Amino acid sequence: MTKTTIVGWTIFLFGCAFWLYGYLVAGHPSLIDWHAHTPWWIADYLPNLESEIGMLLCIAGMVPMYWPTSENK
């Protein structure tokens, strides 16, 4: 496992924890009105700002995990 993959997993797990925190507690109002723009089953997963940031970190953490490694090491 490369260092880049470890960084990606760390960001992903921190994002999951932050999303779960935002999903379970009443936090700040969300930046996007998800109920107006998406189906209810998507909007229920992003109720506040904390859950939005957590989901963003989850997606951003996947980039280094699956980024192709250079073969010239």
TIBA-201063 format. One record per atom (N, C-alpha, C): x, y, z. Coordinates in steps of 0.001 Angstrom, whole numbers, plus 500000, padded with zeros to 6 digits. Example, Ala and Ser with C-alpha at 12.3 -4.5 7.8 and 13.67 -1.06 7.14 Angstrom:
2
513190494310507800512300495500507800513200496700507800512850497750507080513670498940507140512900500030507870
// end
This chain:
73
500849498840500000500000500000500000500901501233500000500617502157499101501441503358498985500994504421499986501831505426500153501495506523501061500280507295500556500168507401499239499019508102498664497719507383498990497739506065498943496553505285499277496193505450500752497188505475501608496940505659503042496332507035503313496837508059502631496271509403502779494824509424502299494558508759501179493190508691500664492243508011501635492674506897502212491832506194503190491617507041504439492636507772504857492505508629506037491471509725505794491551510373504629490583511423504291489180510830504187489068509678503562487777509019503394487148508668504744487919508084505649487380507693506955487011508905507808487822509972507737487483511194508448486197511790507875486039511740506561484819512235505932483600511428506339483758510110506422482636509257506863482231509588508295483213509776509153482913510118510546482227511482510631482691512437509843482101513775509859480693513760509268480475512954508221479132512827507643478179512198508659478634511155509351477790510491510341477447511441511478478411512226511913478149513238512934477094514223512443477249514722511212476291515670510662474924515061510432474883513785510123473610513109509881472830512907511172473534512690512276472867512363513532472555513564514420473208514690514218472946515861515056472383516991514201471661517884514840471173519069514129472301520084514095472748520388512917473875521307512769473455522588512079474395523155511357474148524379510619473282524086509388472576525085508882471773524853507675472664524503506482472154523689505575472957523256504441473132524387503436474174524273502626474453525283501617473482525178500436473085523956500104472208523698498972470878523167499499469786523636498923468460523116499296468257521796498558468690520705499176468665519398498532467254518912498264466312519266499130464922518813498946464280519460497718464756520639497322464190521312496158464795520802494847466027520261494907466741519918493673466963518427493454466742517615494463467013516182494336465842515377494890465774514089494577464727513249495178464896513177496706463823512827497386463834512815498854464885511872499408465146510735498750466072509750499294467513510239499216467815511168498341469149511780498320469198512905499352468151513714499395468124514875500286468176514480501757467652513321502103467680512894503503469082512566503996470004512269503108471375511955503518472228513201503733471748514351503329472515515590503467471668516660504155471367516480505449470456517416506112471095518735506547472430518797506649473049520021507143474462520184506563475103521276506946476426521610506420477471520562506773477415520028507976478401519044508405478339517779507550477136517344507237477004516147506404477451516422504966477248517641504492477720517995503146479242517968503079479893518528504080481360518527504113481887517109504243481248516295505067481664514912505218481556514135503916480469514323503178480312513638501893481345514138500891481647515415500916482681515964500033484044515352500349484354515183501627485618514558502011485660513087501615484536512397501708484490510995501263484810510880499783484219511740498993484465511706497548485899512125497243486396513160497921487768513616497685488784512572498138488471511800499155489385510771499628489524509607498669488531509400497803488614508312496830489591508614495700489845509880495439490743510245494342492154509711494560492803509970495699494154509417495865494184507895495999493076507298496448493048505840496580493145505161495229492481505715494245492401505058492944493218505754491861494033506735492232494884507419491272495960506442490804496201506366489498497225505414489026498616505794489545499348504795489981500697505038490489501693505024489343502772505747489524503807505761488495504634504466488610505065503960487486505823502721487476507328502943487527507743504202487545509176504526487569509617504831488986509657503850489829510071504055491231511425503480491460
// end
